[in-house]
Amino acid sequence: MKLDFIALALHGKKAGLEKVAAMIDKMMATLAGEQKEDDDKKDYCNAELDKADDEKKALTRKVADAQTAIEDAQKVSLQSQRRSRPSRPGSQNWTGPLRSPPRSGRRKMQPTNSSWLRMAPLRN
């Protein structure tokens, strides 16, 4: 709108060039003020974005620390479960695989003492 007045003033020659120069100076001052406001707003927004980015990094670090703590707790829990697990099949709560003893460990029982010999006639 102001530019229309300036154009009109230049074409109509009704207003002197002093008035046009004053209007241009006023327009320049207005634009300078608006530019300063824009720069201030840009600085504020950049500061807010930096602050939000720092908060995001801090929260990401906390999440990673919490996940590490959970994993460590799970490892400790598994280790304690393994320690408390019964060590032989046939025990209550045995959760391991059932395996037969190695063949080299199997032997026939040999009579080694006199009580075995005394019981032998009773078995027949």
C-alpha positions as CSV (number, residue, x, y, z in Angstrom):
1,M,0.0,0.0,0.0
2,K,2.8,2.4,0.9
3,L,4.5,1.5,-2.3
4,D,1.4,2.6,-4.2
5,F,1.7,6.0,-2.6
6,I,5.3,6.2,-3.5
7,A,4.6,5.2,-7.1
8,L,1.7,7.7,-7.2
9,A,4.0,10.4,-5.8
10,L,6.6,9.7,-8.4
11,H,4.2,9.7,-11.3
12,G,1.9,12.5,-10.2
13,K,4.7,14.9,-9.1
14,K,2.3,16.4,-6.6
15,A,4.5,15.5,-3.7
16,G,8.0,16.6,-3.5
17,L,10.9,14.3,-3.5
18,E,11.6,15.2,0.1
19,K,8.3,13.5,1.1
20,V,9.2,10.5,-1.0
21,A,12.6,10.3,0.6
22,A,11.1,10.6,4.1
23,M,8.6,7.8,3.2
24,I,11.5,5.6,2.0
25,D,13.5,6.3,5.2
26,K,10.5,5.4,7.3
27,M,10.0,2.2,5.3
28,M,13.7,1.3,5.8
29,A,13.4,1.9,9.6
30,T,10.3,-0.3,9.7
31,L,12.0,-3.1,7.7
32,A,15.1,-2.8,10.0
33,G,12.9,-3.2,13.1
34,E,11.1,-6.2,11.6
35,Q,14.5,-7.8,10.6
36,K,15.7,-7.4,14.2
37,E,12.5,-9.0,15.5
38,D,13.0,-11.9,13.0
39,D,16.6,-12.3,14.0
40,D,15.6,-12.4,17.7
41,K,12.9,-14.9,17.1
42,K,15.4,-17.1,15.1
43,D,17.9,-17.0,17.9
44,Y,15.2,-17.9,20.4
45,C,14.0,-20.8,18.3
46,N,17.6,-22.1,17.7
47,A,18.2,-21.9,21.5
48,E,14.9,-23.9,22.1
49,L,15.9,-26.5,19.5
50,D,19.3,-26.9,21.1
51,K,17.7,-27.3,24.5
52,A,15.2,-29.9,23.2
53,D,18.1,-31.8,21.5
54,D,20.1,-31.8,24.7
55,E,17.0,-33.2,26.6
56,K,16.5,-35.8,23.9
57,K,20.2,-36.9,24.2
58,A,19.9,-37.1,28.0
59,L,16.7,-39.2,27.8
60,T,18.3,-41.5,25.2
61,R,21.2,-42.0,27.5
62,K,18.9,-42.8,30.4
63,V,17.0,-45.3,28.3
64,A,20.3,-46.9,27.3
65,D,21.5,-47.1,30.9
66,A,18.2,-48.6,32.0
67,Q,18.3,-51.2,29.2
68,T,21.9,-52.1,30.3
69,A,20.8,-52.4,33.9
70,I,17.9,-54.7,32.8
71,E,20.2,-56.9,30.8
72,D,22.7,-57.1,33.7
73,A,19.9,-58.0,36.1
74,Q,18.6,-60.7,33.7
75,K,22.1,-62.1,33.5
76,V,22.5,-62.2,37.3
77,S,19.1,-63.8,37.6
78,L,20.0,-66.5,35.1
79,Q,23.2,-67.1,36.9
80,S,21.5,-67.4,40.2
81,Q,18.9,-69.8,38.7
82,R,21.6,-71.9,37.3
83,R,23.3,-72.1,40.7
84,S,20.1,-73.0,42.5
85,R,19.2,-75.7,40.0
86,P,19.5,-79.2,41.3
87,S,22.6,-80.9,40.1
88,R,21.3,-84.4,39.3
89,P,18.4,-85.9,37.4
90,G,15.6,-87.3,39.5
91,S,15.8,-84.5,42.0
92,Q,12.8,-82.3,42.3
93,N,12.7,-79.3,39.9
94,W,15.4,-80.8,37.6
95,T,15.2,-78.8,34.5
96,G,18.4,-79.9,32.6
97,P,18.5,-82.7,30.0
98,L,18.4,-86.2,31.1
99,R,21.6,-88.0,30.2
100,S,22.8,-91.4,30.9
101,P,26.2,-91.7,32.6
102,P,29.1,-92.5,30.2
103,R,29.6,-96.1,29.2
104,S,33.1,-96.2,30.7
105,G,31.7,-95.5,34.1
106,R,29.3,-98.5,34.1
107,R,30.6,-101.6,35.8
108,K,29.0,-104.6,37.3
109,M,28.9,-104.5,41.0
110,Q,31.5,-106.9,42.5
111,P,31.1,-108.4,45.9
112,T,33.8,-106.9,48.0
113,N,32.8,-107.6,51.5
114,S,31.7,-110.5,53.6
115,S,28.1,-109.2,54.0
116,W,27.6,-109.7,50.3
117,L,28.8,-113.2,50.5
118,R,26.6,-114.0,53.4
119,M,23.5,-112.7,51.5
120,A,24.3,-114.7,48.4
121,P,22.7,-118.0,49.5
122,L,19.5,-116.2,50.4
123,R,19.0,-114.9,46.9
124,N,18.9,-118.3,45.3
